[in-house]
Amino acid sequence: MQSDLQRHKTGEQEEQGSTRADWLASDSLGCTLRPCRVWTTVLSSPPPRPHIGTNRELFEYTSGRWIYNEPRRLAERRLAFNVDELMKAAAKSVNRRISDIKSFRKFAEGGFNRVFDISIKDGSCILARLPYPSTLPRRLAVASEVATLDFVRAHGIPTPRVLGYSVDDNPVGAEYILMEKVPGRPIEENERLNVVLQIVELETKLFDIHLPASGSIYYSHDLPPGTRRVDIPGSEGGLCIGPYASLRWWHGERADLDIDGGPQTFDYEKQHPEEHAKSLEDYIRLAPYLVPRSSKLVLPVLRHPDLQPNNIYVSEDYSITGLIDWQHSMVLPTFLAAGMPNLFQNYDDEESMLFVPPQLRDDFGSLDEDERAKAQESFRRRHRGDGTHWRALQEDGGVLKRRVFDDAGSPWEGLNTPLQMDIVRVVQNWSKIAAADKDGGIPACPVTLSEQEVQRRIILDEELREVDSETERINGLLGIAGDGWTTNEGFEGARERAGWIREEGLASVSDDAWLREMTERHWPFDDWDEDE
């Protein structure tokens, strides 16, 4: 059987290439890979032989804390592996001996992967990225990313070069990808406009690539026997389209979980999946009518799954040196793949939902030179688009179609309102978004909703938005992310502030014994059973 390290010699890396150790890299689906407390081993000849099960700093998550359910979050990210064998694999991938390795250090870690920097005595560096045991799908996430990197790199998209990888049992004791560092640094939020034209050009290249089916990209030999696949014509090395590698398709039996969806809207009652199943049935009835008649809008397209600043590396003159982090990439029909990257668009804006043509600011003539340049650039970039992508963006209800597809495909976690509201909007805008039949007429909508039901959903949606807004406000006061994560330095302060808020919350319902009991039992910043 061919060695994993000999299989492919082109592709990507994931996180980085910066010469500064404090640059943030990015994990897939928006999980930031945070720089960690540096653990470095300087090697001399002969090198030490660390064994699996030692060196806690390498195996444990150390880049932050969680103010609730921390033991579970840490367990998800705990990964013991054979350090010595990983160094051997890294050295072999660049035709070096292990004695040529100068240092081995943990570089960054996020929600799905841990990254190690392996420095060679000649000044070159290798990044080793190891997914956590909790990262899904096993084998397929790594295999698909490697193949995707090779594929897009061959089509002129700047990505790190893959030096080696393994998705099978191996001496390291874990899956891994070995990659070159991307030169440069990730862009800052306020530097986005400096790369917008380059991003458009790179995305145009992606939209011009012809693919035979939807799914994710793999090398055929990495797929289990019997897995359905479609070969990619003209590709080298046996590339194919196989199962979706997107995380959403690989959750456990999430529909069996009873998760509290919010005390202000559900009166602390557990939510059950039956209502969500009914909404999915409505979606299945609606879906066939949402597919555009234009054959160009259903062609399969690959896009970067998380085009955010941390994933865009640039040189000092803002030339893009690499797009990193292609984990969980998907090939989708053009009308579902289309859309402005979150980096450049706000989908909560009503004009964006309807794709209203942008206008210059009314006060444009009175702006100073700098403000005028920014307004003009914003106006220009919202008009910019390639042929196929632009047509997809202009399709009536395109954003709504993509949103309902996303919400229908997301695992049920005790909350059905987003999909219910999508269905309301689809029904209300049926004449604008339903594909015309062969005679040019609009078919009758297969789903009907009473005005009472529509109003019930709208009220519930508004209540949930208020809850979400209040939760975001409290998270901001506490200095935590949505899952309770905070920095090591901010942990004690966040816990203390959470205690104060808890006391105030309980005091505010002290005259209602039942409400106080429910508030105490369901307090969102205490540990809770996620498997209940």
N, C-alpha and C positions, 0 to 999 in steps of 0.2 A: 504493500500500500504506500502510495506516495506520501512523503513527509509533509506535515502541515507547513513547515517553514520553507518548503521548496515550491509550494503551490503557486503563489502569486508574488510578483515583485513590482506591482504598481498599485497606486491607490491613495489613501488618505492617512491621516493621523486622528486625532480628535481634538485634543485640547492643545494647543499651543504652538509655540515657536517664539515666544517672547524672551528677550534676554533679561527681563525683570521677573523675579520670582513672585512678585506680588500681583501680577496680572490675573484677573479672573478668567477662567476658561468656562466652557458651558457644557452641561450635560444635556442629553436629549430631552425634548418636550418642555423646555424652559427651566429645567432644574440646573441651577448655577453650580458649577464646579468651583469650590472655594479653595483658595490656597491654604495649606495646612501648616501647622507647626513643623518646621523642616526637620526630618530625621535623615541624617546623612551618614553613610559608611564610606570612608575613604579607603580604597583598596590598594594594597601593595602586592608584590609578587613574592611568594605564592599567595593567592587571595584566600580569605577566610571562607569557611563552608557553613554558613548559617543553616539551621535545620527547620523544617516545618514545625509550627507550634511555638516558636519563640518570636522575639521582636514584636511585642504587642503593638507598638506604634505603627507598624506596617500593616497589621491585620485589622485594627479597630478604627472606627470613625473618630477623628479627633478635631474636626474643623468647626464644631459648633455643638450646641446642646438643644434639647427640647424641653419645654416647661411642662408638657404632659405626654404620657405614653412613651417616655424616653427609652425604657428597656426594649420595647418592641422596635423602635426606630434603629437603635444600635445593633440589635440582633439581625435586622435585615441587611445591615451594612458590614457585618463581621465576615471576613474572608481570610482564612488561613491558607497559605500556599508555600511551596518550596522556593525560597528566595534564591538559593544557589542554582536551581534548575532554570529559573526565569533569567538569571544573568547568563547562563550558558546559552539559552535560546537567543537572547539578545545579541551576544557576541557572535554566534554562528550566523545570524541574519545579515551581518555586515562583514562576514569572512574575517572575523577577529577571534583571538583567544580570550578566555575569561580573564587572563592576566592583563589584557589591554584595557579592562574597565577601570576607570579612575574612581568613580563614585556611584552610589545607588541611593536614591532618596525618594521619599513620597512627595509628590509635587502638588497634587490637587485631588479633591474628592467631592462628589455630588450625590444626587439621588439615585443614580444608576451605576456609576463606575468609580474606580479609584485609579489614579494615574501616577506612574513612577517615572522619574527622570534618571536615565542611565547614561552617564558621561563617559566618553572614551578618551584615552590619553592624547589622541591626535586632535582633540577639540570638538569632535562631532558629538551629537547627542541622539539618543533613541528614547522615544516615549513608549512605555508599556502601559496599556489600559486594560484593566481587569474588571469585568462586570461583577456586581455583587450576586450572591446566590439568589436574591429576591428579584433580580432583573429578568424580565420576561420579554419575548419567549426565549427559553434556554436554547442554545446552539444557533437558532435561527437569527437572533438579533445580531450576533457577531458575524455569522456567515453572510447575512444580507448586507450589512454595512461594508464589509470587505469588498464584496462584488459590486456594490453601488459605487464605492470610491473608485475602483478600477474602471468602471463603465463611464462615469462622468469625467474622469481625468482623461480618458481616451477621446472624449469629445470636447476637449479644450477648457474644461472647468478647473480652475486651480484648486487642488486639494493636496493634502499631505500624501506621501508615498508609503504604502504599506510594505513593510519589510518581511513580515511573517505573521502567522496567526494559528490558533488552534481552537477547534470547537469540539474535539473529541477528548477522551481520556488521554492524559499526557503526564510526564514526570513533574510538571509544574503543579499539578493538582487543581487547575482552574482554567477556564477559557481565557484567552488573551488575544490582543492585537499589538503588534510591534510596529511603530511608525516613526518616520522622520519628523523632526520639528518643523513647523511652518515658520519662515522668517517673518519678522515684523511683530505687530502687537494688535490686540483687538481694538476696534474703534470705540470711542466714547459716545454716549447718548447725544451729546451736542455736536458731534461730527458727522451725523448721518447724511446730511446734504452733500458732503464731500464725495460720497460714493454712490449716490443714487443712480447716476447714469451708468456706472459700471455694473450695478446690480441689475438694471434693466437689460443691459446687453448680455449678461450671463444667463438671466432667466429666458431671454429670447433664444439663446442656444439650446437650453433645456426644452423649450416648447417646440423647437424644430427637430428634435430627436424622435424618430418614429419607433414606437414600441408596439408589440403585437397583442398585449392584453393588460389588464389591471392586476395588481398584486404587489409583490416586492421582488427585487432583483437578487439572484443567487447564481453561484456556480452549480451546475447540475450535480456534481459529485458531492456537494455538501448537503443535499436534500436526502431525507430518508427514502429508501426504496418504496415505490408505490405512490409517492407524493405527486399530485397533479402539477404539471408544469407546461409552459409554452416556450420553446426555444426562441431566442432573440436572433433574427437573421443577421448574418454578417459579423457576429461578435466572435472574438477569439477566446479560447479556453472554455467553451461550453456554457456561456451565460444564458440564463433563462428567467422567465417570470414564474415565481412560485407563490406560496402562501403570503398573505399580508403579514408583515413584521411589526405593524403598528401595535403599540402597547395595548390599545383598547380591546383588541381581539383576543388577548391572552390573559385576561383577569380570571381568577378562580370563579367559583359559583357565587358571584356577587349578588345575584338575585335572591339568594337564600338569607342574606344578612338583613337584620332589622336595625336600621340606623336612625337615630333621632334626627329628624329633618329640621327642627327649629321650634322652640317652645311657643313663640308668639303666634304661630300659624296653625300648628297641629295640636295644640293643647296637651303637649307631652305624650300624645298617643303614638305608638309605633305604627309605622307605615308599612303596608304590604304591597307586594309586586303586582297584584291583580290589575290595578288601575294602569300601571305602566304597560302591562301586557296588552291592555285594550288600546292604549295609545299607539303601541307598535303595530297592532292590527290595522289601525287607521292609517298609519304611515305606509304600510304595505299596500293598502288600497290606493293611496295617493301617488306613490312613487312612480308607477309606469307612466303617468301623465306629466311628470315633471322632467322627463328626458327630452331634450331638444330634438327637433326633426333634422336639424343640420348635422350631417355626418362629421363635419370638422369639429363640432363641439363635443363629440363623444369619443374622439381619438384619445388613447391612453397617453398620459403625460406624467413625467417625474419632476418633482420640485423638491427643494431643500425643505426638510420638515420643521425647521425652527430657525428662521432667518432673523436672528437678533444680534445686537452689537457684539456680544461675546463670541459669536461664531464667525465674525468677519474680521480677518486679519489684514492689516495694511502696512505699507512701508511709510517712511517719513513724508513722502509726497502724496500719500493717500492712495497709492496704487494698490489694488487688492492683491494680496499675496496668497490667500487661501480661504476657502470656505470650509470650516471644520464641522464635525458632529453631524454625520448623516445617519445616526442610529435611528431605527424605526421608520425609515423612509418608505413611502408608498407611491405606486403608480396608480393614478386615478383618471377617469374620463375628464376631458378638458373642462367641462362646465362645473365639475366638482373640485378640480385642482385649482381653478382660476381664483383670483383675488389678490388684493394688495397685501404684501407681507405686513404683519403687525408692527414691524419696525417703522412703516411709513403710512399706516392707516389706522383709523379708529372705527371699529365696527359697531360701537355703541352709538355712534352718531346716526341720526335718522336719515340724513342725506346719503350717507354711505350705504345704509340698508337698501335704499331705493336707487342708488347710483345716480344721483342728480348731478348733471354737469357742473363743475366748479366755476365760481365767478371770482373775479378780482375783488378785493376789499373796496367798499364804498369810499373809504378815505384814502385810497391808494395815492392820489395826487398830492395829498398833504403830508405823506410820510417822509421821514428823512432818508438819506441814501441807503443806510444799512437796513432799515426796516423795509424799504421798498424792494431791495434786492431779495430779502427773505420772502416777502409776499409773492414776488414774481417767480421765484424758484418753486415755492409751494404750488402756485397756480400751474406752472409748466410741468412739474413732475406728476401732477394728478391727471394731466392730459396725455402723458407719455405712455405708449404701450406698443407691443408688437402686434402683428396682424391677427393671428389666431387668439392670442391671449386677450387682446383688446376687444375682439368680437365677443368673447366669453364674458368679459367684464361688462359689456353693454347689454347683455341678455337681460330681458325683463325678469326681475325677481331672482337674479342669480345668487345674490348674497343670501336670500332667504332659503333657496334650495340647498345651498351649502350648509347653512346653519341647521336645517332640519335633518340633513344627512348626518351631520356630526352628532347632534343630540340623540338621534335614533340609534346611532352606533355606539354611544358611550354606555358603559356598564351602569346598571341601576344601583344607586347608592342611597335609596330611601327618599329620593326627591324626583318627582315626575313633572313638575311645573314647567321647566324649560321646553320640553317636547310638547306638552299640552298647548303652550302659547304659540309654538311654531305652527302647530296644526291650525289654531285659530287664525293666524296670519295667512296661511296658505288658503284656507277656505274663504277668508274675506277678500283675498286678492286673486281668486281663481281665474278670472277672465284675463288677467295680465300675465300669469305665469304658466298656465296649463298649455301644453303643446296642442296646436290645432290638428284636427284630423285631416284625412286626405282631401276632404271637400273644403277645407279651410274653416270649418266651424269649430267652436269650442265645446268639447263634450261636457256633460253634466258632471258636477263634482260628486264623487262617490261617497263623500263624508258630509253629513249634515249635523249642525250643532244648533241647539235652541239658543235664543237670546239669553235665557236664564243661565245656561251653561257657560256661554261666552263671558258673561259678566262675572260669574263665579271664578273663572280662571283669571280674568283680569284683576279682580280684587286680590286673589291669592298671590298673583305675580307681584303686585304692588307691595303687599305685605312682606313678601320674601325679599324684595329689593331693599326695603327699609331695614330688614334684619341684616342683610348682607352689608349694607352701608354702615350700620352700627357696628357690626363685627369688624369691618375694615378699620373703622375709627379706633376701636378698642385695641386691635392688633397694632395699630400705629402708636398708640400711647404706650403699649407694652414693649414695643420694639421687636415684634416677632413676625415670622412669616405665617401663612395660612395654616400650616401644619404644626405650629408651635415652635419652629426653629428660631434660634437666636445665636448670636456669637458667644464664644466662651466668656468673653469679658462682660457681655450684657446679661448673662444668665441669671445671676443672683438678683440684679435689679429688676429684671422682668418678673421673676417669681414673687418678689416683694410687692411690686405694683399690682400683680394679679391678685394677691391676697387682699390688698386694700379694696380693689374693685369688688371682690367677692363679698367682703364685709358690708360694703355700701349696698350691693344688690340685695343681700339678705335682709338688711335693715329696712329697705324700701318696701318689703312684703311681709314685715313682721306681724302685721295685723291679720294676715290670712294664713292659717296653719297649713292648709293644703298647698297653696302656692309656694310657701316657704320650703315645704318638704320637696316639692318638685324642682324648685330652683336649686336646692342643695344637691339633690340626686343627679340632676342633669347639667350641673355647672360645666360650661364648655372648656374650662382651663384646668380641670382635674383629669386624672387618668380615667379611662373608660374602656370597656370591653369591646374591641372592634370585631370580635367574632360572635357576639351575642346573637 
